[in-house]
C-alpha cells in the first residue's frame, strides 16, 4: 500500500466525535477560566488548544471540507486538498508572524449595482484563522452580551429576529437604524488588539 493510500485511510479513520469532544472540553475550560477572571489560565489553555492535534484536525476539516467556500483559491491557486494533504497540513500546522497576501476580488453588493472588494486568504491562512478562532471564541463567549448575534457560533439571523419580536411584543420600543457598512474599514487595529489583551504570539498571528 502506498503512503498516499495509507494517509487517505488514516484521514477516513479519524474518530471525529472524539476529536470534537476533546476540543470542546478545552474550550469549556477556557470559558470557565474566563468567567473566574483567571487570565493566566485562559492563556495557558488557549496555547494548549492551538497546539493540540485535535484542534488542528478540526481546523483543517472545517476549511477544506465543511466550509461553503472550500474550493475558493487564494493567491497560491490552491482550491482543494486530498485526504493525504489534509493530514499533512494538520500534522505540520503552526502559527506564523507573517501571513501570505490575500487575493482581491470584486463582489456585488446585495440590492445595488455597486461592487465591493473582498480579500480571499490562502487555504493555509484560513486554516490558521480557524485554529485561532477555536481558542478565542471560547474566551469571548464568556463575556459577550446575551443579545448579540453577529458571527457567533450557534446563532443566526433567525435568533436575532426572535429576540426582537420578544422585546417589542409587550411594549413599544425605539429602533435605531445605523449604516455601519464602512466601520470595519476604519477600525483601529492596534486599539482592537490591545482590547483583546491576549498573549504576544497570538496577538502577532491576529495582526498578520
Helices and strands as residue ranges (DSSP letters): H 3-12, H 16-36, H 39-51, H 53-61, I 62-66, H 83-92, E 103-108, E 115-120, H 123-140, H 157-168, H 183-186, H 189-196, H 200-207
